[in-house]
Amino acid sequence: MIELLQDPQAWASLLTLTLLEIVLGIDNIIFLSIVTGKLPEAQQASARRVGLLLALGMRILLLFSISWIIGLEEPVFEALGQGVSWRDLVLLAGGVFLLYKGTVEVHEMTEGEHPEEEAGGATTTFASAVVQILLLDAVFSIDSVITAIGMAQHLPIMIAAVVVSIGVMLVAAGPVADFVNAHPTVKMLALAFLLLIGVALIADGLHFHIPRGYIYAAIGFSILVEFLNQLAARARKRRPAKGRSLAMQALAGRQRRPLHPPSANP
């Protein structure tokens, strides 16, 4: 362990893997924001914490069973001339679940809110939210751990990278969820991300790998466009307020003037 602390390559590997785990965690944060947004406000933070801590525990357990994880990539049967592994099946199931969840949420947003939402209530339970988070955690955790195994050779480095990345997500999850749920256009964009990630997972499960760089570049560009839209919307709100203020000042000035000019003394 002391040798690892003194090895510059180990620190470089830790930094690289941590940054990659944080980027891969964007998927998890977006899903957490959507699912916990349907809970009562008092339960949302707890659900996010439980979800991320479950993800942390699951990833550490998977890292301690590296040989089993590697075995998940071995084909268990063939379909259409291609070997299908347990990892493929997990990715396919996760992708289908994300497509289903994203489609249902988009339908709810475009067709109208639930009566419970209009009355200020919740549309899901704490247990249901945690189960959904746990299901997606399993998919994201297997993908994350396989990435960690491919990039680092030492188990302590993998565990440290996972712990740091989950810690960053714990800090960022609250502000991100609040922002997503407070802006309908941002929430719709987040749902589009879920659909995109679902398609990528299904493609991976079918052995048609879509480079994650393309996906995150598209997400980054969309976020930039939405940021500019938010700035433009704020500017539009300020302009009418400024116009009303000038009109009120002009009206007040007219009211202060006398209606008739004073008559001159003969």
C-alpha positions in Angstrom: 0.0 0.0 0.0 2.9 2.4 0.9 4.4 1.6 -2.5 1.2 2.7 -4.2 1.2 6.0 -2.4 4.8 6.7 -3.6 4.1 5.6 -7.2 3.3 8.6 -9.5 1.7 6.2 -12.0 -0.7 5.1 -9.4 -1.7 8.7 -8.6 -2.1 9.4 -12.3 -4.2 6.2 -12.7 -6.4 7.3 -9.7 -7.0 10.8 -11.1 -7.8 9.5 -14.6 -10.2 6.8 -13.3 -11.9 9.2 -10.9 -12.6 11.7 -13.6 -13.9 9.0 -15.8 -16.1 7.6 -13.1 -17.5 11.1 -12.4 -18.4 11.5 -16.1 -20.0 8.1 -16.2 -21.9 9.1 -13.1 -23.8 11.8 -15.0 -26.2 9.1 -16.2 -26.9 8.1 -12.6 -27.4 11.7 -11.4 -29.9 12.4 -14.2 -31.9 9.3 -13.4 -31.8 10.2 -9.7 -33.2 13.6 -10.4 -36.1 12.3 -12.5 -37.1 9.6 -10.1 -36.7 11.5 -6.8 -38.5 14.5 -8.2 -41.8 12.5 -7.9 -41.3 12.1 -4.1 -42.5 14.5 -1.4 -39.9 17.2 -1.0 -38.9 16.0 2.5 -38.0 12.6 1.1 -36.1 13.6 -2.0 -32.7 14.2 -0.4 -32.9 10.9 1.6 -33.8 8.9 -1.6 -30.8 10.4 -3.4 -28.4 9.6 -0.6 -29.8 6.0 -0.3 -29.5 5.5 -4.0 -25.9 6.7 -4.3 -24.8 4.8 -1.2 -26.4 1.7 -2.6 -24.4 2.3 -5.8 -21.2 2.7 -3.8 -21.8 -0.5 -1.9 -22.7 -2.4 -5.0 -19.6 -1.2 -6.9 -17.2 -2.1 -4.0 -18.8 -5.6 -3.8 -18.4 -6.0 -7.5 -14.8 -4.9 -7.4 -14.1 -7.6 -4.7 -15.5 -10.2 -7.1 -13.4 -9.2 -10.2 -13.2 -12.8 -11.4 -17.0 -13.1 -11.4 -17.3 -9.7 -13.3 -14.8 -10.9 -15.9 -16.9 -14.1 -16.2 -19.9 -12.0 -17.1 -18.3 -11.1 -20.4 -18.1 -14.8 -21.4 -20.8 -15.9 -23.9 -23.5 -18.1 -22.3 -25.4 -18.8 -25.6 -25.5 -17.8 -29.2 -28.2 -15.8 -31.0 -28.1 -14.9 -34.7 -24.5 -16.2 -34.9 -23.3 -14.0 -32.0 -22.3 -14.9 -28.5 -24.5 -13.4 -25.8 -23.1 -12.9 -22.3 -24.7 -12.0 -19.0 -23.3 -8.5 -19.4 -25.0 -8.1 -22.7 -28.3 -9.2 -21.1 -27.9 -6.8 -18.2 -27.1 -3.9 -20.6 -30.1 -4.8 -22.8 -32.4 -4.9 -19.8 -31.1 -1.6 -18.5 -31.5 0.1 -21.9 -35.1 -1.2 -22.3 -35.9 0.0 -18.8 -34.4 3.5 -19.5 -36.4 3.8 -22.8 -39.6 2.8 -21.0 -39.0 5.1 -18.1 -38.0 8.0 -20.3 -41.0 7.5 -22.7 -43.4 7.4 -19.8 -42.0 10.6 -18.2 -42.1 12.4 -21.6 -45.7 11.3 -22.1 -46.7 12.6 -18.6 -45.0 16.0 -19.3 -46.6 16.5 -22.7 -50.0 15.1 -21.9 -50.5 16.8 -18.5 -49.6 16.2 -14.9 -51.2 13.7 -12.6 -54.0 14.9 -10.3 -51.7 14.1 -7.4 -49.1 16.5 -8.7 -51.7 19.2 -9.3 -52.8 18.8 -5.6 -49.2 19.1 -4.5 -48.8 15.4 -3.6 -46.3 12.7 -4.6 -46.8 10.3 -7.6 -44.5 7.6 -6.3 -43.4 6.1 -3.0 -40.0 6.1 -1.3 -39.7 2.3 -1.7 -40.7 2.4 -5.4 -38.1 5.1 -6.0 -35.3 3.2 -4.2 -36.2 0.0 -6.2 -36.0 1.9 -9.5 -32.7 3.5 -8.5 -31.3 0.1 -7.4 -32.2 -1.5 -10.7 -30.4 1.1 -12.7 -27.5 1.1 -10.2 -26.9 -2.5 -11.0 -26.6 -1.7 -14.7 -24.4 1.4 -14.2 -22.3 -0.4 -11.6 -21.4 -3.3 -13.8 -20.4 -0.9 -16.6 -18.4 1.3 -14.2 -16.6 -1.6 -12.6 -15.7 -3.1 -16.0 -14.3 0.3 -17.0 -12.3 0.4 -13.7 -10.9 -3.0 -14.2 -9.7 -2.1 -17.7 -8.0 1.1 -16.6 -6.4 0.2 -13.2 -4.4 -2.8 -12.1 -4.7 -2.3 -8.3 -7.9 -2.9 -6.3 -7.2 0.0 -3.8 -7.0 2.5 -6.7 -10.3 1.2 -8.1 -12.1 1.4 -4.8 -10.6 4.9 -4.1 -11.8 6.2 -7.5 -15.3 4.8 -6.9 -15.6 6.3 -3.4 -14.4 9.8 -4.6 -16.7 9.8 -7.6 -19.7 8.8 -5.5 -18.8 11.5 -3.0 -18.8 14.1 -5.8 -22.2 12.8 -6.9 -23.6 13.0 -3.4 -22.6 16.7 -3.3 -23.8 17.5 -6.8 -27.0 15.4 -6.8 -29.1 17.9 -4.8 -28.4 21.1 -6.8 -28.7 19.2 -10.1 -32.0 17.6 -9.1 -33.4 21.0 -7.8 -32.4 22.7 -11.1 -33.8 19.9 -13.3 -37.1 19.8 -11.5 -37.5 23.6 -11.4 -37.2 24.1 -15.1 -39.5 22.0 -17.4 -37.3 22.5 -20.5 -34.3 21.2 -18.6 -36.3 18.3 -17.3 -37.3 17.4 -20.9 -33.7 17.7 -21.9 -32.7 15.3 -19.1 -35.4 12.8 -20.3 -33.9 13.0 -23.8 -30.5 12.2 -22.2 -32.1 9.1 -20.6 -33.5 8.0 -23.9 -30.1 8.5 -25.6 -28.3 6.5 -22.8 -30.9 3.8 -23.1 -30.2 3.5 -26.8 -26.5 3.3 -26.2 -26.9 0.6 -23.6 -29.1 -1.5 -26.0 -26.5 -1.0 -28.7 -23.7 -2.1 -26.4 -25.8 -5.2 -25.5 -26.1 -6.0 -29.2 -22.3 -5.5 -29.7 -22.8 -2.2 -31.6 -20.6 0.0 -29.5 -21.4 3.7 -29.6 -18.3 5.7 -28.3 -19.4 7.5 -25.1 -17.5 10.5 -26.3 -20.1 11.1 -29.0 -22.9 10.8 -26.5 -21.3 13.2 -23.9 -20.4 15.7 -26.6 -24.1 15.7 -27.7 -25.1 16.2 -24.1 -22.6 18.9 -23.6 -23.8 20.8 -26.7 -27.4 20.5 -25.6 -26.6 21.8 -22.2 -24.8 24.8 -23.7 -27.8 25.6 -25.9 -30.2 25.3 -23.0 -27.9 27.6 -20.9 -28.1 30.2 -23.6 -31.9 29.8 -23.7 -32.1 30.3 -20.0 -30.0 33.5 -20.3 -32.2 34.8 -23.1 -35.4 34.0 -21.1 -34.0 36.0 -18.1 -33.2 38.9 -20.4 -36.7 38.9 -21.8 -38.1 39.0 -18.3 -35.9 42.0 -17.4 -36.8 44.1 -20.5 -40.6 44.3 -19.8 -39.9 45.1 -16.1 -37.5 47.9 -17.2 -40.0 49.2 -19.7 -42.8 49.3 -17.0 -40.4 51.1 -14.6 -39.7 53.9 -17.2 -43.4 54.2 -18.0 -44.2 54.6 -14.3 -41.6 57.3 -14.0 -42.9 59.2 -16.9 -46.5 58.9 -15.6 -45.3 60.1 -12.1 -43.6 63.1 -13.8 -46.8 64.1 -15.7 -48.8 63.9 -12.5 -46.4 66.3 -10.7 -46.8 68.9 -13.4 -49.7 71.5 -12.9 -52.6 71.0 -15.2 -52.7 74.7 -16.2 -49.8 77.1 -16.3 -50.0 79.9 -13.8 -51.6 83.1 -15.2 -49.3 86.1 -15.5 -50.2 89.1 -13.3 -51.4 92.1 -15.4 
